[in-house]
């Protein structure tokens, strides 16, 4: 609502080349109570004055020497881009009135002045002008609020999207965690070697210390990692696992640290990395020895400073993640060969736990055989109630190069083929360790020669339709891992 005081405080500019008219209008306005009055007899000054002061009303004489009122209005239109000209024209020419209104003036008054009529028109025009300005201000405030609210909503939407991505990823791991929930109970055995491993796991579990679990393939290193997590203060959240050997080298970085949309060709969406998802929980880096050398420095920084950047972003993300790493490699040897960073090795090797191979835990074999037999019998609807002593003796004497994983596979196959209640082995087990070692060396030599031959034929091209990996029927990352293990390197071109 426009008050009388608002109208009387409005700014008014008088423009007339006649000194008597200027004095007359000035006295009339002051007598009516108006307090902000400016005047000029120079039409060339009008636009500059209005640009600096933005008058609420301009009383403009049309007939002036050098520059008439119509030319002045054209200049004012360039200032008032929204088209509202706060102009009341003063003229003695009847034919000028309609022309002035078409030019943009809001009203006109004829000479000689009727003072009462002039005061009324000025008051009405100022009230309209002030209402117009008030609406403009309301619109600006409203637009500002809409803009701020839009930004808030966009920020909230972005946060919801990130939370949704995290929840979706967590749900995947939570389902996996439910399957792994009782893995500590599934660590079968009572040998001194296994008891020592579990004792070490129980010692380190309550802390946030980085743990390195080492051991041969198939010994159950991931079960020890799960046991450490399940006994830790972080057990309310799922354990997150990344298999460093299973991921292609060009995707490991985005998998671990995440990526922004457009970070590289094919990155059509933003991806939250495992470190970000595992914030507040434990991250198991399975087969850490397979991690490419170029990513080891970035991993070292996360372990040391608990911070990283997504691929394609400069924004630093802080996390609280406990690391449990597993490997079947001798990392000290890998360091000496320049294939693993020494500083990262020291960071990972804070609390090492070595899982002994199955051949050093022969007392655990009967318990494992019984457990696996019961599990697969129940799964296949069979009733297998006993195992021959000769069978158990053969199982205990076999050196198990594939460890627990190999034993479980042998028992599962035996259960499938077992015709009655007594478990019988379908596989002929080699019980001579020296003969087995010789065979392994022969197989390794054969594998090395075959891989080297195919690489030579493909001119050391690994990926692609005609690459060595496709010919050998292997994933490129698996082939690289085998080359790494067999110490196959490309010969220097002379």
C-alpha positions, 0 to 999 in steps of 0.5 A: 500500500502506497502512503501519502508520505511515500508520494511526497518523498518521490523524486521529481525532475522539472525540464523546461527552457523557460525560467518562469515555468521552472520557478512556478512548478518548483513553488507549486510542488514545494507548496504541496509538500514535495521534498525531492525536486530537481530542475534543469533548463538544458534538455541535453542533461536530462538523460544523464541526470536520470541515469544517475538518479532514476527519478520517479517522475519527469515533468518534460516540456516538449518545445525546447531549442536544440533538442525537443521533448520527443528526442529526450524521450528517445534517449530515456528509452535507452535507459529504461529498458523495461519500457516504463517512461515516468514522463508527464509532458507539458505542451501548448500544442494540441496535436502533440498530446497524442504523439507524446503518448505514443512516444511513451509518455504516461500523461500530459498537461496543457499550458497554461497550467491548471494548478489543481489539475496538475497536482492531481495528475502528478499525485496519480502518476507518482502513486502508479509509479511507486506501485510499479516499483514496489511490484518490481521489487517484489518480483526481484525478491521472489525471483531471488527466493526461487533461485535460492530455493532452486539451488537448495533443491538441486543441492539436495537432489545431488546429495540424494543421488549420492546417498542413493548410489551409496545405498545401492552399492551398500545393498549389494555388499550387505547381501554379500555380507549376509552370505558371509555373516558366519564366516568366522564359524566356517573357519574349520579346524583346531590345529595349532597353526590355525589357532595361532592365526585366529589368536592374532586376528582377535588381537588386532580386530579391536584397533584400526590398524592396517592388517596384511594377511598372507598365504598360498592360494586357497588357504582362506585369507578372505575368511580371516579378513572377514573374521577381523571385521566381524570382531571389530567396532566397525562390524555394524557395517558390511565388509567391502571387498575389492579383488585387485586381480579380477579388475582390468588395470584401466578400471581399478582406479575408478573402482577404488576411488570413483570417477566423475561423469566425463572423466574418460571416454565411456564414463557416462555417469558419476561412480562412487568408489569403494573407499567412499562407500566403505567410509566408516567400515573395513575395506578388504583389498584382496590380492593386493600384490596385483595392484598396478604400480602406478596406483600404489602411490595413490593407495599409499596416500589414502592409508597415510592421510585418509583422503583422495580425489575421484578420477576427473575431480580436484575435490578432496574427499576425507574418509575413515576406512580400515584396510585389510589386505590379502596376498599370495605373493611374497611382497618383500620379494616383489619390492626387491624386483621393483614391482611393488612400492617399498613404502606401501609395503611397510604401510601394509605390513604393520600387523602381518598374519600368515595363514598356513597351507593345508599341508601344515594343518593335517589335523584339520583335514578330517574336520573339513572333510566332514563339514564339506560332506555334510554341506554338499550332501544336504544340498544334494539331498543325499545321506552320506554317513561315513568315510572310509579310513583309507580315504581319510588317510589318502586325503591327509597324506596328499600335499594339497597344492590348491589348499582348502579350495582344492579339498572342497572341490574334491569333496563336492565332486565325490558327493555328486558321484557317491552312490551310497552312504559311504563317501568314496573318492573319484579322483586319484590323488598324487601323494608324493610331494617331490613328484608333485613339485616336479610336475608343478615345475614342468607345468609352469615351464610349459605354461611359460613357453606357451604364453611366450610363443603366443605373445611372440606370434601376436607381436606382444599384443595382449588385448583385442580380437587377435590379441594373445589373451583372446587366443589363449582364452584368458581375460587380459588382466588374468594374462598379465597376472600370469606373465607377472607370476611367470616373470615373462617380459618383452625382450628389448628390440635391438 
